[in-house]
Amino acid sequence: MKVSAQYAATHLDDILTAVESGEEVRIDRPNKPGIRLVVDNAPIGSAAPQTGRRHLFGAGKGLVTVPTDEQWDAMKKELAADMLDGPFFPPEID
């Protein structure tokens, strides 16, 4: 349900009842972002404050692998070979 700030100020008890029954209430104010009211069953202080952004911690878990020392050495040798003999620095022609 969407309500104005003026309506919310005069009907707070009705709005709280609607939210407690599972309805999401949005309070709109002129020239300002709206405010959403929803039920939060988490204990006080247990959740991090919401910033309006989704947290992506761990989003790439299992998708990124760190090369082993042997793989790093192989990549270094491959890069050195490309730089010395490959397209980066082609051999000089007399």
C-alpha positions as CSV (number, residue, x, y, z in Angstrom):
1,M,0.0,0.0,0.0
2,K,1.2,3.6,-0.7
3,V,0.3,6.4,1.6
4,S,1.2,10.0,2.0
5,A,3.3,11.2,5.0
6,Q,0.3,13.2,6.2
7,Y,-1.9,10.1,6.1
8,A,0.8,8.1,7.9
9,A,1.0,10.7,10.6
10,T,-2.7,10.5,11.4
11,H,-3.2,6.8,10.8
12,L,0.0,5.2,12.3
13,D,-1.9,2.5,14.2
14,D,-3.6,1.3,11.0
15,I,-0.3,1.3,9.1
16,L,1.4,-0.7,11.8
17,T,-1.4,-3.2,11.8
18,A,-1.1,-3.6,8.0
19,V,2.7,-4.1,8.3
20,E,2.3,-6.6,11.1
21,S,-0.1,-8.6,8.9
22,G,2.6,-8.9,6.2
23,E,1.8,-6.0,4.0
24,E,4.5,-3.7,2.7
25,V,3.7,0.0,3.2
26,R,5.4,2.8,1.3
27,I,5.2,6.3,2.7
28,D,5.7,8.9,0.0
29,R,6.8,12.5,0.7
30,P,6.9,15.4,-1.7
31,N,10.3,15.7,-3.4
32,K,11.9,13.1,-1.2
33,P,12.6,9.3,-1.5
34,G,9.8,7.1,-0.2
35,I,10.1,5.0,2.9
36,R,9.2,1.3,3.0
37,L,7.9,-0.3,6.2
38,V,8.2,-4.1,6.4
39,V,8.2,-6.6,9.3
40,D,11.7,-7.4,10.6
41,N,11.7,-10.5,12.7
42,A,15.5,-10.4,13.5
43,P,16.5,-9.6,17.0
44,I,17.6,-6.0,17.6
45,G,21.3,-5.4,16.8
46,S,21.6,-8.7,14.9
47,A,21.6,-7.4,11.4
48,A,23.9,-4.9,9.7
49,P,22.2,-1.6,8.9
50,Q,20.7,-1.5,5.4
51,T,22.3,0.9,3.0
52,G,20.0,0.3,0.0
53,R,22.7,-1.8,-1.7
54,R,23.0,-5.5,-2.0
55,H,26.2,-6.9,-0.5
56,L,28.3,-9.0,-2.8
57,F,30.6,-10.6,-0.3
58,G,31.3,-14.1,-1.5
59,A,29.5,-13.6,-4.8
60,G,32.5,-15.1,-6.7
61,K,33.2,-17.9,-4.3
62,G,34.3,-20.9,-6.3
63,L,34.7,-18.9,-9.5
64,V,38.1,-17.5,-9.0
65,T,41.2,-19.7,-8.4
66,V,44.6,-18.6,-7.4
67,P,47.4,-20.2,-9.5
68,T,49.9,-22.4,-7.8
69,D,53.6,-21.6,-7.7
70,E,54.2,-24.0,-10.5
71,Q,51.5,-22.3,-12.6
72,W,52.9,-18.9,-11.9
73,D,56.4,-20.0,-13.0
74,A,54.9,-21.5,-16.2
75,M,53.1,-18.2,-16.9
76,K,56.3,-16.2,-16.3
77,K,58.2,-18.4,-18.7
78,E,55.5,-18.1,-21.3
79,L,55.4,-14.3,-21.0
80,A,59.2,-14.1,-21.2
81,A,59.2,-16.3,-24.3
82,D,56.5,-14.1,-25.9
83,M,58.3,-10.9,-25.1
84,L,61.7,-12.1,-26.3
85,D,60.6,-14.1,-29.4
86,G,56.9,-13.4,-29.9
87,P,54.7,-10.6,-31.2
88,F,55.7,-8.1,-28.5
89,F,59.2,-7.7,-29.8
90,P,59.6,-9.4,-33.1
91,P,63.2,-10.4,-34.0
92,E,65.1,-7.7,-35.7
93,I,65.7,-8.1,-39.5
94,D,69.0,-7.0,-40.9
